[in-house]
Amino acid sequence: MDAILNTWPLGLIGLLSLAGLMGACELGARLGSRSADDPHRDAAHGYILSGVFGLLALLIGFTFGMALDRFETRRALVVSEANAIGTAEMRVQLLEAPAGPALSSLLRDYARTRLLYGQADAAQKPQLAVQSEVLRERLQADTLAGVAPIRTTPLAALVVSAVNETIDIGAEREAAHAARLPATVAVVLFVYAVVAAGVLGFALSGSSRSHRSVSALMFLLLTLALTLILDLDRPRGGSIQVSQAPMEGLVASFRPQVTLASPPSPATPVSPAAGAPSRP
Protein backbone atom coordinates (compact mmCIF):
# COMPACT_ATOMS: atom_id res chain seq x y z
CA MET A 1 0.00 0.00 0.00
CA ASP A 2 2.92 2.38 0.66
CA ALA A 3 4.14 1.80 -2.89
CA ILE A 4 0.72 2.68 -4.29
CA LEU A 5 0.36 5.85 -2.25
CA ASN A 6 3.90 7.07 -2.91
CA THR A 7 4.65 5.97 -6.46
CA TRP A 8 1.39 5.79 -8.42
CA PRO A 9 0.49 8.98 -10.35
CA LEU A 10 -1.84 11.23 -8.40
CA GLY A 11 -4.15 11.55 -11.41
CA LEU A 12 -4.61 7.79 -11.55
CA ILE A 13 -5.27 7.59 -7.81
CA GLY A 14 -7.79 10.41 -8.13
CA LEU A 15 -9.64 8.73 -10.99
CA LEU A 16 -9.77 5.42 -9.12
CA SER A 17 -11.02 7.19 -5.99
CA LEU A 18 -13.73 9.02 -7.91
CA ALA A 19 -14.81 5.82 -9.61
CA GLY A 20 -14.92 4.02 -6.26
CA LEU A 21 -17.01 6.76 -4.65
CA MET A 22 -19.52 6.89 -7.49
CA GLY A 23 -19.69 3.10 -7.68
CA ALA A 24 -20.37 2.88 -3.95
CA CYS A 25 -23.06 5.53 -4.26
CA GLU A 26 -24.75 3.63 -7.09
CA LEU A 27 -24.59 0.40 -5.12
CA GLY A 28 -26.13 2.12 -2.11
CA ALA A 29 -28.89 3.54 -4.32
CA ARG A 30 -29.74 0.06 -5.63
CA LEU A 31 -29.92 -1.30 -2.11
CA GLY A 32 -31.98 1.66 -0.96
CA SER A 33 -34.52 1.20 -3.72
CA ARG A 34 -35.56 -2.11 -2.17
CA SER A 35 -36.66 -0.40 1.04
CA ALA A 36 -38.32 2.61 -0.55
CA ASP A 37 -41.72 1.61 0.89
CA ASP A 38 -40.54 1.73 4.52
CA PRO A 39 -42.52 4.58 6.23
CA HIS A 40 -39.76 5.24 8.76
CA ARG A 41 -37.03 5.30 6.12
CA ASP A 42 -36.79 9.05 5.46
CA ALA A 43 -37.05 10.12 9.10
CA ALA A 44 -33.64 8.81 10.12
CA HIS A 45 -31.76 9.70 6.94
CA GLY A 46 -30.88 13.22 8.03
CA TYR A 47 -29.37 12.03 11.32
CA ILE A 48 -27.44 9.23 9.65
CA LEU A 49 -25.99 11.44 6.92
CA SER A 50 -25.04 14.15 9.41
CA GLY A 51 -23.19 11.68 11.59
CA VAL A 52 -21.44 9.87 8.72
CA PHE A 53 -20.27 12.96 6.87
CA GLY A 54 -19.43 14.80 10.08
CA LEU A 55 -17.03 12.02 11.01
CA LEU A 56 -15.68 11.98 7.44
CA ALA A 57 -14.94 15.71 7.66
CA LEU A 58 -13.17 15.09 10.97
CA LEU A 59 -11.00 12.36 9.45
CA ILE A 60 -10.13 14.51 6.43
CA GLY A 61 -9.20 17.45 8.65
CA PHE A 62 -7.06 15.23 10.88
CA THR A 63 -5.24 13.65 7.93
CA PHE A 64 -4.78 16.96 6.14
CA GLY A 65 -3.30 18.43 9.33
CA MET A 66 -0.77 15.60 9.52
CA ALA A 67 0.31 16.05 5.90
CA LEU A 68 0.49 19.84 6.18
CA ASP A 69 2.54 19.61 9.38
CA ARG A 70 5.10 17.39 7.64
CA PHE A 71 5.23 19.79 4.69
CA GLU A 72 5.84 22.79 6.97
CA THR A 73 8.54 20.87 8.84
CA ARG A 74 10.39 20.10 5.61
CA ARG A 75 10.18 23.73 4.51
CA ALA A 76 11.43 25.05 7.85
CA LEU A 77 14.36 22.62 7.82
CA VAL A 78 15.55 23.94 4.45
CA VAL A 79 15.78 27.44 5.95
CA SER A 80 17.45 26.16 9.11
CA GLU A 81 20.02 24.12 7.19
CA ALA A 82 20.91 27.03 4.91
CA ASN A 83 21.38 29.30 7.93
CA ALA A 84 23.45 26.70 9.77
CA ILE A 85 25.78 26.09 6.82
CA GLY A 86 26.21 29.83 6.27
CA THR A 87 27.07 30.40 9.93
CA ALA A 88 29.52 27.50 10.03
CA GLU A 89 31.20 28.60 6.78
CA MET A 90 31.69 32.09 8.18
CA ARG A 91 33.14 30.90 11.48
CA VAL A 92 35.61 28.40 10.04
CA GLN A 93 37.17 31.25 8.07
CA LEU A 94 38.45 32.57 11.40
CA LEU A 95 40.75 29.57 11.66
CA GLU A 96 44.25 29.93 10.38
CA ALA A 97 45.41 28.27 7.18
CA PRO A 98 45.30 25.53 6.11
CA ALA A 99 42.42 24.43 8.35
CA GLY A 100 40.20 27.47 7.79
CA PRO A 101 40.23 27.56 3.95
CA ALA A 102 39.97 23.77 3.74
CA LEU A 103 36.90 23.63 6.00
CA SER A 104 35.33 26.57 4.17
CA SER A 105 35.74 24.78 0.84
CA LEU A 106 34.33 21.56 2.30
CA LEU A 107 31.27 23.37 3.66
CA ARG A 108 30.65 24.94 0.27
CA ASP A 109 30.78 21.55 -1.39
CA TYR A 110 28.40 20.26 1.26
CA ALA A 111 25.97 23.13 0.60
CA ARG A 112 25.96 22.37 -3.13
CA THR A 113 25.28 18.71 -2.42
CA ARG A 114 22.40 19.61 -0.12
CA LEU A 115 20.94 21.86 -2.81
CA LEU A 116 21.07 18.97 -5.28
CA TYR A 117 19.44 16.76 -2.64
CA GLY A 118 16.55 19.18 -2.32
CA GLN A 119 16.10 19.49 -6.08
CA ALA A 120 16.42 15.78 -6.86
CA ASP A 121 13.52 13.45 -7.45
CA ALA A 122 12.76 10.47 -5.26
CA ALA A 123 14.99 8.10 -7.28
CA GLN A 124 18.11 10.29 -6.96
CA LYS A 125 17.77 11.24 -3.31
CA PRO A 126 19.29 8.06 -1.78
CA GLN A 127 22.55 8.53 -3.68
CA LEU A 128 22.78 12.20 -2.69
CA ALA A 129 21.98 11.26 0.90
CA VAL A 130 24.96 8.90 0.90
CA GLN A 131 27.19 11.64 -0.51
CA SER A 132 25.95 14.02 2.19
CA GLU A 133 26.75 11.48 4.89
CA VAL A 134 30.30 11.08 3.56
CA LEU A 135 30.78 14.85 3.60
CA ARG A 136 29.39 15.07 7.14
CA GLU A 137 31.91 12.51 8.34
CA ARG A 138 34.70 14.52 6.70
CA LEU A 139 33.40 17.71 8.27
CA GLN A 140 33.42 16.17 11.71
CA ALA A 141 36.93 14.76 11.38
CA ASP A 142 38.46 17.85 9.75
CA THR A 143 36.84 20.21 12.24
CA LEU A 144 38.18 18.31 15.23
CA ALA A 145 41.63 18.24 13.65
CA GLY A 146 41.48 21.93 12.73
CA VAL A 147 40.56 23.19 16.19
CA ALA A 148 42.92 20.85 18.04
CA PRO A 149 45.65 23.51 18.41
CA ILE A 150 43.13 25.99 19.87
CA ARG A 151 40.74 23.59 21.56
CA THR A 152 40.79 25.52 24.85
CA THR A 153 39.85 28.86 23.27
CA PRO A 154 36.34 30.30 22.79
CA LEU A 155 36.86 30.23 19.02
CA ALA A 156 37.11 26.44 19.05
CA ALA A 157 33.76 26.17 20.83
CA LEU A 158 32.12 28.51 18.32
CA VAL A 159 33.42 26.59 15.32
CA VAL A 160 32.59 23.16 16.72
CA SER A 161 29.04 24.15 17.73
CA ALA A 162 28.31 25.65 14.28
CA VAL A 163 29.61 22.62 12.39
CA ASN A 164 27.81 20.25 14.76
CA GLU A 165 24.51 22.07 14.17
CA THR A 166 25.07 21.79 10.42
CA ILE A 167 25.58 18.03 10.71
CA ASP A 168 22.55 17.54 12.96
CA ILE A 169 20.14 19.55 10.79
CA GLY A 170 21.25 17.66 7.68
CA ALA A 171 20.41 14.33 9.28
CA GLU A 172 17.15 15.73 10.65
CA ARG A 173 16.13 16.98 7.22
CA GLU A 174 16.67 13.56 5.67
CA ALA A 175 14.62 11.95 8.44
CA ALA A 176 11.79 14.45 7.84
CA HIS A 177 11.88 13.63 4.13
CA ALA A 178 11.50 9.93 4.89
CA ALA A 179 8.58 10.52 7.28
CA ARG A 180 5.37 9.96 5.38
CA LEU A 181 1.71 9.76 6.19
CA PRO A 182 1.03 6.31 7.69
CA ALA A 183 -0.53 4.06 5.09
CA THR A 184 -3.06 2.80 7.62
CA VAL A 185 -4.45 6.31 8.13
CA ALA A 186 -4.79 6.88 4.38
CA VAL A 187 -6.45 3.49 3.82
CA VAL A 188 -8.95 4.04 6.62
CA LEU A 189 -9.78 7.47 5.19
CA PHE A 190 -10.40 6.09 1.69
CA VAL A 191 -12.46 3.17 3.00
CA TYR A 192 -14.58 5.43 5.17
CA ALA A 193 -15.13 7.81 2.23
CA VAL A 194 -16.37 4.90 0.10
CA VAL A 195 -18.70 3.75 2.88
CA ALA A 196 -20.01 7.31 3.29
CA ALA A 197 -20.69 7.45 -0.46
CA GLY A 198 -22.66 4.22 -0.19
CA VAL A 199 -24.71 5.61 2.69
CA LEU A 200 -25.43 8.74 0.68
CA GLY A 201 -26.57 6.67 -2.29
CA PHE A 202 -28.82 4.62 -0.02
CA ALA A 203 -30.38 7.78 1.41
CA LEU A 204 -30.92 9.41 -1.98
CA SER A 205 -32.31 6.35 -3.74
CA GLY A 206 -35.33 7.27 -5.77
CA SER A 207 -34.46 10.98 -5.75
CA SER A 208 -34.34 13.16 -8.83
CA ARG A 209 -31.36 13.35 -11.12
CA SER A 210 -30.46 16.78 -9.74
CA HIS A 211 -29.61 15.19 -6.41
CA ARG A 212 -27.33 12.72 -8.13
CA SER A 213 -25.61 15.51 -10.04
CA VAL A 214 -24.95 17.34 -6.78
CA SER A 215 -23.68 14.11 -5.25
CA ALA A 216 -21.27 13.62 -8.17
CA LEU A 217 -19.97 17.16 -7.67
CA MET A 218 -19.46 16.45 -3.98
CA PHE A 219 -17.54 13.27 -4.81
CA LEU A 220 -15.34 15.28 -7.18
CA LEU A 221 -14.54 17.79 -4.41
CA LEU A 222 -13.91 14.94 -1.98
CA THR A 223 -11.51 13.33 -4.47
CA LEU A 224 -9.63 16.61 -4.86
CA ALA A 225 -9.26 16.85 -1.08
CA LEU A 226 -7.92 13.29 -0.86
CA THR A 227 -5.41 13.80 -3.69
CA LEU A 228 -4.32 17.10 -2.14
CA ILE A 229 -3.44 15.25 1.05
CA LEU A 230 -1.34 12.76 -0.91
CA ASP A 231 0.28 15.60 -2.86
CA LEU A 232 1.39 17.33 0.33
CA ASP A 233 2.89 14.05 1.52
CA ARG A 234 5.13 13.67 -1.55
CA PRO A 235 8.26 15.85 -1.13
CA ARG A 236 9.45 15.50 -4.74
CA GLY A 237 6.80 13.39 -6.44
CA GLY A 238 3.87 15.78 -6.34
CA SER A 239 3.02 19.22 -7.65
CA ILE A 240 3.42 20.95 -4.27
CA GLN A 241 7.16 21.25 -3.74
CA VAL A 242 9.24 22.68 -0.91
CA SER A 243 11.05 25.77 -2.13
CA GLN A 244 14.85 25.48 -2.23
CA ALA A 245 15.30 29.26 -2.47
CA PRO A 246 17.17 29.58 0.88
CA MET A 247 19.75 27.00 -0.17
CA GLU A 248 19.98 28.46 -3.67
CA GLY A 249 20.63 31.88 -2.19
CA LEU A 250 23.34 30.49 0.07
CA VAL A 251 25.16 28.77 -2.79
CA ALA A 252 24.86 31.87 -4.97
CA SER A 253 26.36 34.01 -2.19
CA PHE A 254 29.61 32.02 -2.13
CA ARG A 255 32.42 34.06 -3.59
CA PRO A 256 35.78 32.77 -4.74
CA GLN A 257 38.10 32.38 -1.82
CA VAL A 258 40.95 34.81 -1.85
CA THR A 259 44.11 33.98 0.03
CA LEU A 260 45.65 37.15 1.36
CA ALA A 261 49.34 37.43 0.80
CA SER A 262 51.51 38.16 3.80
CA PRO A 263 52.16 41.88 4.22
CA PRO A 264 55.50 43.05 2.85
CA SER A 265 58.25 43.65 5.36
CA PRO A 266 59.14 47.27 6.01
CA ALA A 267 61.59 48.61 3.45
CA THR A 268 65.16 48.85 4.66
CA PRO A 269 66.48 52.35 4.25
CA VAL A 270 69.11 52.47 1.58
CA SER A 271 72.16 54.52 2.27
CA PRO A 272 73.13 56.92 -0.46
CA ALA A 273 75.55 55.51 -2.90
CA ALA A 274 79.13 56.40 -2.55
CA GLY A 275 80.00 59.55 -4.36
CA ALA A 276 76.40 60.71 -4.59
CA PRO A 277 75.94 64.31 -3.60
CA SER A 278 74.24 64.71 -0.26
CA ARG A 279 71.37 67.10 0.23
CA PRO A 280 72.10 70.20 2.20
N, C-alpha and C positions, 0 to 999 in steps of 0.2 A: 504493500500500500504506500510506503514511503516513496518507492520508485515512481509510482503513478502520480502522486501529488507533486513531486519535485522535478520530474523529467518530462511528463506528457505536456504537450502544448496547452496553454490556457484556453485557447479557442475551442479545442476538442473537448476539454473537460467541461467548459461552459455549455457546449451543445449537448453533451451527454446528460448533464444535470438538468437542462431545460426539457429534454425529451423524457427523462425520468419523472420530473414533476408533472408534466402534462399527462404522461401515461398513468401515473398514480391517481391523478384527478379524474381521468376518464374511467378508470377501474372503480373508483369510489362512486362515481355517478351511476354506473351500471348496478352496483350493489344497492345504492340508495333507491333506485327506481323500483326495486322489489318491495320496499316497505313504504311506498308513497301513500298507501291508504291508512297508515297508522295515524289516529287522531292526535296522539301526543308527540308526534314526530317533530313538528316545527317548533314546539314550545321550548325544547331544550337545545335547539341548534345554536341559538345566540350565545348561551353560556359555554357550550362546548367549543365553539370557534374562538371565543374570547380567550378561554384558557389555553387552547392549543397554540394559537398564534402569539399570545402574550409570552408563553414560555419559549417559543421559537425566536421572538425578538430578543429575549434575554440571552439565549444561547449565541445568537449572532453578535450581539454587543460584547459579550464576554470573549468570544473568539477574536473578534476584530480588535479588541483592546490588547489581547496577547500579541497579535501580529504587529500592531502599530507600536507597541512598546519595544519589541525586538528591532523594528526598523529605526526608531529613534535612538536606541542604544548603539546600533551600528554607525549611524550618522555622527553621534557625539564622539565616538571613539576615533573617527577619522580626524576630527578637529584636535582631539587630545593628543593623538600620535604625532600629528604635524607640529604641534606646539612643543612636545617633548623632544622631538628630534632637533628642532631649531634651537631650543635651549641648550641641549647637550653639545651641538655642533659649535655654538658660540663659546661655551665654557672650555671645551678642550683646546681651543685656540690659545688659551692662557698658558698652556703647558709649553715648555721649551722644546725646541727641535731635538730629536726627530719625532718624539712622541706626539706632540701637538698636531703638526701637519698630517701625520699618518692617521691619527684618530679622526681628524676632520674629514679627510678623504674617504675613510671607511664609512663614516656616518652619512656622507653624501651618496655613496653607493647604496647604502641601506635605504635611504629615502627614495631613491629611484626604484629600487626593487619593491618597496612598499606601494609606490604609485602604480607600478605594473600589476601588483597583486590586486589592488582595488579596481583596476580597469579590466582585468582578465575575466573571462567567462568561467563557468563552473568547471570545465574540463582542464583549464590551465592553472587553476588556483593551487592544487596540491603541489605541483612542481615549484611554483613560486614560494609556497609556504616552506618547502624544504630549503630553498635558497635563503630565505629570510632567517631560518633557524641556524644555518651555517654562519651567516653574517653576525647573528646575535652572539654565538659562541666566540667568534673572533673579537667582537666588541668587548665582551667580558674579559677575555684573556689579555688583550692589548691594553685595556684601561687599567687593569690591576698592575700590569708591568710598567705602564707609563707613569703612574702615580707612586710607585714604590719609593723613589728617592725622596718624595715629599709627603709621604703617607701621614705624617703627624701634623701637617699644616691644614688650615681651613680650606685652602684651595683643593686639596685632595678630596675632602668630604663633599665639596660642591660638585666636582667632576664626577665622582662615583655615584652620587645620588641622582644626577641628571641622566647618566648613561643607564643606571639601573631602572629608572622610570621608563626610559625608552624601550628597554627590553621587556618590561612587564606589560606595557600597553600593547606592544606588538603581539605578544602571546594572548592577551585578553581579547584583542580584536579578532584574531583567528578563531578563538573559542566562540565569540558572539556570532561570527559568520556561520559556524557549524550548528549553532542552536536553531532549531526549526520548530515550527508548530507541531505538537505531538500528533501523530497520525490518528490516534484513538479519538482525540477531540474533533478532528476534521470529519472522521467517519461518522461519529455520533451526530454531528451537525447535519451532514448530508442525509443520513437515514431519518432523522427527525423531520427534516424539511419534506422528504418524500411522504412520510406518514401524514404530516399536516396537509399536504396537497390532496391526499386521499380522503381525509376528513372533510376538506372543503368541497371536493367533488360529491361526496355523499350528501352533504348538507344542501348543495345547490342542484341536486338531481331533479329534473323536471322543470328547471327554471328556463327563462328565455335565453336566447343566444347572446343578448347583451351582457348578461351575467358571466357567461363563459368567456366573452371577449375581455372583460375586466379581469377575470381570473388569469387569463393568459398573460395579460400585461403585468399583473402582480408576480407571476412566475418569472417573467423576464427580468423584472427588477430584483427579485430574490436571487436569480442566477448571477446577475451583475455583482450583487453584494458578496456572494460566495466566491466568485472569481477574483474580486478585489482583495479578499482576505488572503487567497493563495498568492496573488501577485505581490503583496506586501511581504510575504514570507519567503520570496525568492530574491536573494541579494543581487544575482547577476543574470537570472534566467527570466525575469519578468520585465514589464515596461516601466515599473517604478524603481528607479535606481538611486542609490546613495551617491550624492555628489562627491567627487574627488577634488573639488576646487581648493580646499585647504592644502592638500598634499601637492597639487599642481603649482600652487603659489609658492610653496616652500622650495620645490625643486627649481622653479624659475628664478628664485631670489639668489641662488648660489652663484657666486662670482668666481672667476678663476683665482686660485690661490696665488698670492704674490709673496715670495720669500724676500724679506728685506735684507739687503746687503749690510754687512757690518759697517758702522760709521768709520770714515777715514781717520787715521791718526793725525793729530795736530802737525802742521807743517813745521819742519825744523828750520829755524832761521839760517839763511845762507849768508856767510860772511862775504863781504865784497872781495871780488877777485883781486889778486895782487896786481898792483899797478893801476887799478882803477881809481879815478879821482874821487875823493871823498867830498861829500856835501859840506858846505860850511855850516 
